[in-house]
Amino acid sequence: HLRAKEVTCRGLLKPAQWKYWNWVSEGDHFENGAFFTSSGNPSASKQFGVDKMMPFKPGQMVPKPTKYAGPLSCTIGRPC
């Protein structure tokens, strides 16, 4: 399914709702058919300082920050 490969999945919103959001990809590498759909101002990243941008990291680093990612096992009425 095409949506499964879109990195910028915006849920069920129509393009008219997100076309002005500033989502820009610079220097990212996508594999296995993944793709990024830019929107808004293509020069948006130049409006922000380096401290406001997410720096590029190699894909090999993904396991470390996502090690504990996943759904919570919560019970209704009890703290998670």
N, C-alpha and C positions, 0 to 999 in steps of 0.2 A: 504494500500500500504506500502511495506517494507521501502521505502525511507522516508516516512512521520515519521517514528519512529527512524530514525538514527540521533543521536545528532550531529555527525560529518559530516553532508552532505557536500560534496565538489563539489556540482554542478554536471555538466555533465562531469567532468574530469575523465579520465581513471586512474586506480590504478598506472600505470607506471608514471603518472605525479605527484602523491602525495605520493607515497610509502616511500619517504625519508624525508617527512615533519615530524618534531617531534611533534606528538600529542599524549599525554599520559594522561590517567585518573587514578587518585589515590584516592581511598576512596569515589568515587561518588556513589550515589544511584539512580538507574533508575527504573521507574515504568511504568505500562501499556504497556510493550513491547518495551520501548525505549532502545536503545543500543548505545554504543560508539565503534568505530573502531579505535584502536590504529595504529599508523604508525611511521616509522622512528626508532630511537634509543630508546628502552624501558627504558634506564637509563638516558634519556635526562633531566628529572627534577632534577637529582642530579648534573647537570652541572651548574645550576643556583642557585643564592641565594634566600632566602625566599622572598626578596623584588621584585623578578621578577616573582613570581608565584601568581596565583589567589587563595586566600584562600577559603576553603570550607565554605559555608553558608547553613543553613537549608532551605528547600523548602518553609517554611512558610514566608520567607523574600522576596520572589519573587515579590509580589504585590507592595511593596514600590518602588524598583528601576525601575520597569516597568510601574508605574502609568501613565506616559505620553507617553509611547511608542505607535507607530502606524504610519500610513502614514500621510504625510503632505497634507494639502489642499492648493495647489498652483495653481496660474493662470499664464499662459504663458505671459511673458512680465511684470510681477509685482513681487516685492519681496515676498518671502514666510514669 
